[in-house]
Amino acid sequence: MRPLPVPDVGTPPLSSSARLLWWQAGRQRGVLGASVAVGMIAMLAEAAAPLLLGRAIDEGLAQGFGTDLLVWCGLMALAAAVIVGSGVFAHTWDVENWMRASFAFSQLVGYKATRAGQAVTRKLPTGEVVTAVANDALRVGDMYSVAGRFAGAVLAYVAGAAVVLTEHLPLGLVIVVGIPVVAGVLGLLVKPLTSRQNAHREATGRLTALGADTVSGLRILRGIGGEDVFSGRYARQSQEVRRQGVRVAGLQSVLDGLQVLLPGLLAAAVLWLGARAVVHGEITGGQLVTFYGYAAFLSWPVMIATQMTHTTIRAVVSARKILDVLRVDEATPQPARPVDAPPAGAELVDEASGLVLRPGRVVGLVSADPDAAARVAVRLGRLDDAVEADTPVRLGGVLLADLDKEALRHRVVVAEATPHLFSGVLGEELDSRGRATEAELMAAVLTADARDVLDSVPGGLAGELPEKGRSLSGGQRQRVALARALLTEPEILVLVEPTSAVDAHTEARIAERVAEARRGRTTLVVTASPLVLDHLDEVLLLDDGRVTTAGTHAELLARTGDDGARYRAVVGRSMAEDGPPATDVSTDDMEGAVR
């Protein structure tokens, strides 16, 4: 079995769920073809068993123990060996088919979620995306795992039907016609079962979305006393999922019961009619055993066909949900024909605001409206084309939307104000590009003044960081995110409020170290903190969406006129809001204070 997941999952068609499923079948056609071939061999060997047994019985009754009987017994043993041997390979390839398809669709959804950015959450609830990976991808994989057995079942049914019709036409017709009738009756339950499965799938998706939203906002809910309301909503939706699941299970149990009952009744009818044919001398005793064997055996291909129908329906439903995710337009699509990138050291220009980042300068951006300054900074990274369509940004005169996105992400890094951390080894989470040495990791940690984080995480850099870094305080999470951004070593680094959650003493140390570490490399820091601004090469004042003045922090403080007054008002307000030095407290402590 080749390593999974595969490096390249390809570009799937998005026109329909049927085309998507067929496309994936082509992607794994090698292992799928092997599964079908072995499945056919195994089922043909099983289909031969009733005929060989009937022949052995007739030979034994006619000739007694002898060479002919031993030949038939030897053929039965050979068929058994083929069944066992092919069954081993069939199971192996069935599992591989399931894994390949499930991993492929999980990867497709994961890649789309990472590339589409906030466009996914604008169109779909988070729970739908999670369910597409955790549930729908697995259900689609089930269809491919049954495909080999289904192909063998079809071939075995045709072979068995040919045998019984040749041996005794009336009795053969009872078997050949009766089994499709049984399958048709079972098929009547498929449509209502599909409807109930769709309702259950929708209810499960809503429950997952509600659970994800509740967990992510649990701290806020506790602070405002809304836990009971949201837990009640979750409980009610959970009961709805249970109710829909019971409806599915009820009809499924009926279908499962009929899958045993109806073929059993058919086998009983065949046995009664065959016994009468033996009494009248129309067939031999061995042929009666053969007919009974085929009446029992041919119900197995029917059950496999029913299972295939069931799994295919579930796969189509799940494929539609996966398509909902895959059809989301990416927030920043890769251009069809990327233009040549400008050389290193090119200016980054935001035309809407007039912001120009000249190479090698560490610059601050100050605004009375922090959100406006943050929007300018985010535009510089080309994170959402729809929002930024009227505010073009150029690197060396070339629109960011025309550049290769992967190359742009390496040249321009934007670290937003809200730190997002992931679970895993701390050192690996810091080194997002997988190229830093331990010395470089420690240097970034020191620059971000995050050495205390190493004491908070058992094992230091080799220790495990829990989900969202919840074991760390808000200030620690922010400093870890800052160290991670510094370690990317981009040509242009944009930091949005990198010290808003730390105390004044820590902020002063970070400001000095970051300015020194990025000296000579293009850097923009969005902040109104004078402790940070005082260490920068240049400060730009953003007023009403436009850069109106520039200078060092000291120059702008001393500047006369409206620009100087506006700058002093913003920076002075920041100093007043800072007040006495704050303590780097954890969110848990703040939560307790609210309570």
Secondary structure as UniProt FT lines:
FT   HELIX           17..27
FT   HELIX           29..63
FT   HELIX           67..116
FT   HELIX           118..123
FT   HELIX           126..131
FT   HELIX           132..136
FT   HELIX           137..167
FT   HELIX           169..187
FT   TURN            188..189
FT   HELIX           190..216
FT   HELIX           218..224
FT   HELIX           227..279
FT   TURN            280..281
FT   HELIX           285..297
FT   HELIX           299..326
FT   TURN            344..345
FT   STRAND          348..350
FT   TURN            351..354
FT   STRAND          355..357
FT   TURN            359..360
FT   STRAND          362..367
FT   HELIX           370..379
FT   TURN            380..382
FT   TURN            385..390
FT   STRAND          393..395
FT   TURN            396..397
FT   STRAND          398..399
FT   HELIX           400..402
FT   HELIX           405..411
FT   STRAND          412..415
FT   STRAND          424..425
FT   HELIX           426..430
FT   TURN            432..433
FT   HELIX           438..447
FT   TURN            448..449
FT   HELIX           451..456
FT   TURN            458..459
FT   HELIX           460..462
FT   STRAND          464..465
FT   HELIX           467..469
FT   TURN            470..471
FT   HELIX           474..487
FT   STRAND          492..496
FT   TURN            498..501
FT   HELIX           504..517
FT   TURN            518..520
FT   STRAND          522..526
FT   HELIX           530..533
FT   TURN            534..535
FT   STRAND          538..543
FT   TURN            544..545
FT   STRAND          546..551
FT   HELIX           553..558
FT   HELIX           561..578
FT   HELIX           587..594
//
